[in-house]
Amino acid sequence: MDLFSYGEEKRPTARLLADRMRPESLDEYIGQEHIVGPGKLLRRAIEGDAVASILLFGPPGSGKTTLAHIISKRTEGDFVRLNAVDASVKDVREVIEQAERNKSMYGRKTILFLDEVHRFNSARQDALLPAVEKGIIVFIGATTENPYHSVNGALLSRSTLFRLEALTKAHSLEAMRRAIADPVKGLGFMKLHVDEEALDHIASMANGDIRRALTALELAAVTTPSEPDGSVRVTLEVAEESIRQPTIQADESTQYDVLSAFHKSVRGSSDAALYWFLYAVERLGMDPMTFLRRLTVACSEDIGLANPQAMVQAVSAMEAYHRIGWPESKYIVAQAILFAVESPKSNAIAVTIGKIEASFEQTKSAEVPMHLRDGHYGGAKKLGHVGYKYPHDFPGHYVEQQYLPDKLKNKTFYEATEQGMEERIRTNQMRRKKAERT
């Protein structure tokens, strides 16, 4: 370290406030009491330097990296940090090789912290498995994505999953007050006064992201002109300039959850279906086509023949979106959503598909009945492709005959409900059954 770098290290503002205020122990750690509170498993493991392979799953700013940092301070083993964004299989193998040497020669363990593990593809995650299984490394993975979607099942099964909850406004306020009071790592070296309204605004806009709250607080403090006595006052107006938009946490898992909420709401709530659609598109920046595709599927899966016009509305809205674009098409899409939600519901199509697919196991292979086989070529009759009854030649344009394979000839798959237009189909089905019995 030369004189210049030494000076940078000693200057209070050489590093960002959020970095300086990073907790060094569990006593300084804010939130996640359900996993690191007194007596909890993870806390006991960290304090006893007995952490086994774990996965930390939670939204940005919830404290995953900070927990790993605390573990690195507590362990007597080697702690290696990699980020999955730029780490390669070669990097991982080098860590594993060094860990093997440390274990065999010195009996020293190695903890590998892999941040953003969801960015590792399947092949790169597989490279970790043998070392984790043999205990060569203790693996700690951090992810904002649902690990059941983004982490290999084999790696997931060999790790204990800890879910971190989104932090609250109260947590951000606590972190900022600590920073204002701390003269060594925080802003306590300044004559700083922050109005309560300013703190409240920053905490609200940070939406549980302590890192963002501290960054905004620091920006407000260091850019505000000092008073004649050297003091600095951060007002609500200054705070509003330092952090203007609330944090929207919209990783891939969040988007899946919002899309799921939308589809489920289509089954029962116009208000919620429209809310989740507009929230996703206008606040999270999701593609409207994602919801139009899901809406079109729902029009068969959840409405079906109870109101066939729902499908027409959905496909028309999709076409309108392509031709008109956003935001003008939002009214047309909203109309299609409302039409679907307020339509009578039937899942008969989905149930029927499920029954038919299940029957494949029963039939294994299916032979087409002779009278249904192609008879429009010379020699068809010699092969026995005869006996088909043309329904339009009979009263009511219906005649009883076998349509399914022999093993399923008495099976009924589609049973219309009493919902909407399906009531007519149900009546027609009953009429046919009555004709078959007479």
N, C-alpha and C positions, 0 to 999 in steps of 0.2 A: 504494500500500500504506500503510495507516494503522498507528498504533502497536500496535493490538490484533492485526491480521493479521500484522504483523512478528513479534510475540512468538510467535504460534502457529507461524510458519514456523521459528523458531529452536529451539523446544522439541523435544527428541528424539522425544517420543511424539505429536507433532501429527498425524502420519500413521501409518497402520497399518504394522506391521513388514514385512508381505509387500510393501507398496508401497515402503517405504524401501529394502528390500534388493533391489529389482529390478535386475538387472545392467545396467550402462551400456556394457559392451563384451563382445566375444566371449570375452575372457580370463576374465571373471567368469561367463560363461554355464555352466550345469550341464547335462550330458547332451547327447544328439543328436550324438555324435561322428561318426556315419555321414554327416551332412550338413554339419556346421560344424567338423569336426576339421581339423587342419593340412593344407593343400593341397586340401581339398574344394571343389567348385565353388561352393556357396553362400557359403562363407567368403571365397573369392577375390572373388566378386562384391560382397559387403558391404564388404570392406576397400577395394576399388577404386571404390566408389560406382558400380557398374555393374549393379545389380540390375534385371533385366527383370521382366515380369509373372510372378508366381508364385502358387501356391496352397499354403498350409500346412495339412496335414490331420493331426489327431492328437487324442487324448483330452484332456479337461479337465486343466489344470495341467501340460501337457507342454512349455510354453514358446513357444507360437505368438505370443501378444501380446508377450512379452518380446523375441522375435526382431524383430518389427516395431518395437519401441521402440529396439532397438540400431540398426536401419537408419535410423530417424529421427535418431539422434545422429550417424551417419556421413555422411549425404547433405548435399550443398550445395544441393540443390533444396528445393522446398516439400514438406512432409509433411502430409497431411490424413488425419484418422482419422474414420471413420463407423462406427456400429454398425447392422447390418441390422435390428435389432429395432425401432428408431424412425426410421431414415432413410427418406426418400421418394425417388421419381424426381426430384422438384424439387430436393432436396438434391444428388443426384448431378449433375444438369445444371448446377447453380450451380458445383460444383467443376470440371466440365469446361470451362465458359465461362471461369472464372478461369484455368484451366490453359492454355487457348488464348491468352489475353492474355499470360500469362507467357512462353509459348514464342515467340510472334510478336514481342513488344516487347523482351524481355530475354534470350531464348534460354535461359530457365530451365525446368528440368523440374519436373513435379509427380508425387509418389507418393501414390496413394490407397490407404489401408489400410481394407479393409472387413471388420470383425470379424463373425463368425457369418453369413458370406455365404449359407449354406444357408437362412437365413430370408428371403432375397430371393426373391420369386416369379419366374417365367420372364420376365414383362414387364419387371420392374425390372432383372433381369440383362441383358436385351437392350439396355437403355439405355446400358450400359457398352461394348458391342461396338465401335461406330464409333470411339470415342475410344481404345480399346486398339489397334485395328487401325491407326489413323493415327499412333500413338505420341504422342498428346496427353497421355495419362496413363500412368504405370507402375502397374499394378494389383497389389495384394497382397491376397489373400483368405485368411481363416482360417476353418476349419470343423472341427467335431467329427464331422460326418456324412460318410459315404462320398461323395466328390465325384461319382463316377459315377452316384449316385442323386439328388444334390441340386443339382448345378451344370450349367447348360446345356452341351451338347456343344460349341457354338461357342466359348464362353468358356473351357471346359476345354482345348480344342485350342490356344488362343492363350496359354496359361499353362504354365509348368513346374511340375509337381506334386512337392512334397516331403512325404514322410510322416514325421511325428514319432512316435517310439515312446513308450509309457507309461514314465514314469520309475520308478525302483526305490526300495526302502527306503534303499539306500546313498546315493542322490541326496538324499533328504530329510534324512538324517543330516548330509551334507556342508553343506547349506544352513543347517541349524539351528546347527551348530558355527561357521559363519561369522558368523551373527547374534549368537551369544553372545560372540564375540571382538571384533566390530566396535564401537568406542566412539562412532563418529560416526553411522552409519546403523542400527546394530543395538542390542543390549542390553548392550554392553560398558561403558556408563556406570554400570551397576548392579553391585553386588557379588553377582553371580549364580552359583550353582552348581547344575547340573542333573545328577542321578544318571543313570548310564548306562542303568539300567532304565527311567527315565522317557523318555529320548530314544528308546530302542528301541521303547517302547510307542507314542509319538506317531508315529514313522516307520512303524510297522506299520499303525496305524489310518488314516494319511493315504493309504496305498495308492498312493504315487507322486505325489500332488498336493502339490507344495512349498508352494503358497499356503496350503493347509489346515494343513500341518505348522507353518508359521511363525505362523499365526494362533493355533493351539492353544498353541504355545510362549509366545507373547506373553501370552495369557490366563492361563496358569499363572504366569508371572513377575510380572505386575502385580497379581494378586489374592492372591498368597501373602504373609502377614505377614512382615515382616523380623525378623531376629534382633536381640538387643541391640546387636551391633556394626554393624548396618545391612546385613548380608548377607541374601540371599534364597536359600533352598534349595528346589528343586523335586524332590519325591520321586515315586516311582511312583504313590502314592495320589493326589497332586495331578494328575499327568498323566492318570490314568484319569478324573478328574472333568472335565478340560479337553477331552478328545476320547474319546467313549464308543463310537461306532459306526464301523466301517471305511467308507471311501468306496466306494460302488458306482457305477462309471461305466457308465451305462445309457442312452446316447443312442439315437436311432433306428437308427443303423448297428449298434450293439451288439445291439439287439433282433433285427434281421434276421439277424445272425450266429448268435445263440443259437437262433433258430427253425430256421435252416438246419442247425445242429448236431443239433438234436432230430430232424428228419426223416431226416437221414443215419444217425443212431444207430438209428432204428426199423428200418432195413434190416439192422442187424448187432449191436446191443448193448443188452440189457435194462437193464444198469446205467447206461450212458450216457444212454439215452433218458429214464429216470426222473430221473436227475440233472439234465439240462438242463431238463426240464419243471418240477421243483420249485424249482430255482435261479431260473428265470425268474419263476415266480409268487410265491414267498415271499421272494426277495431283491431282484429287480428290479421287482416289482409289476406284472408283465405280466398280461394278461387270459387266464385259462385257456381261454376260448373260442377264442383264436387258435391254441392248440395242439390243441384238439379238432377244429377245422376242418382243420388240417393232417394230423392223424391220420386223419380220415375220407378225405381225398384219398389218403393213403398206402395205405389199405386196398384201394383200387382200383389205384393206380399201381404199387405194389410187391408186392402180395399177390394181389389179384384173385381169380380162380376157383380158385386153389390152395387157398384157404380162405375161402369166402364168409362164414363166420361172423365173421370179423374185422370186416367192415363192420357187422354186427349189434351187436357189442360196442361199436364206436366210436359209433354212433348212439345206442345205449342209454345210454352214458356221457354223451353230450351232453344227452340228455333228463334224466338224473339230476342233472346239474349245474344245469340250469335249475330243477328242482323242489326240490332239496335245498340247493343253494348251497355255498359254500366256508366252512370247510375240510372239512366232513363228506364231501363228494363226492370228495375227493382219493383215497380208497381205491378208489372205483368207476372213476375215470379211470385210476388206476395199473393196475388189473386189465385195462382195455381196452388200455393201452399194452403191458403184458407179453404179452397174448394176441397182439397184432399182431407184436411182435418175435419171439416164439417160433413163429409160424406159418410154414409153408413159403412161399417167396417166388416170385412170377412177375411179370414186367413185360410179359406178353403183351398185356394190354389197351392199355398205353401204346404198345407197338410197333405194334399193329394200327391205332390211331388215327393214328399217324405215317405209316404206309403209305397209309391211305385219303386223308388230307389231301394227301399228295404226289401221289396219282393225279389230283387235281383239275386239275393243270396238264396232265396227259396228255389228259384227256377234255374239258377246257374246259367243255362243256355235256353233260349226260347225258339221254338219252331213255329213258323207262321201256319195257321190252319189252311188246309188245302183250298177251301172255297174263297180265301182271301188272297191267294197268290195270283201273280200276274197271269192273265189268260188271254192277252192280246198278241199272241204270236203263234205261228204254226207249231203244232205238236203239244200245245199246252193241255188240251183235253186228254191226250194220251198219257200225260204225266199226272192226270187226276185233278187238275186245277179247275174244278167245276163246282157248281152248287151255290154260288153267291146269289143272294136275293137283293135286288135293287130296291131300296126303301121307297123311292118315289112311285113305284108301281103298286103300292099298298095304301089302304086307307090311313089317313093321318100322316102319311109319308114316313111310316115306321113299320118295321117288321122284326120280330125276334129272331136273332141268330147269334152264333158265337163269334166274338171279335177278339177275345184274349187268347193267349196260348192255353193248351189243354190243362196245364197245372193250375192255371188261374181263372179258368172259365167262369167260375161262380163268384169271383172276387169283385167287390165294389171299392173303388178308390175315391172318386169324386162324389162328395155328398154336399149338395148346396145347402146353405144356411137359410134362415128366414129374413136375412138382412137385405134391405133395398131391392134391387133388381133380381137378386138371387132367389127371391120368393117365387118369381115366375118360373125360374129354372127348376126349383124344388117341386113346384106343382106339375111341371112337365115330366120330371123324373118319376113322380108318384103315378102319373097317368100311364107311363110306359110299363112300370112294374105291375100295375093293375091289368094291363093288356097282356102281359106275359103270363099272368096267373089264369086268365080266362081261356 
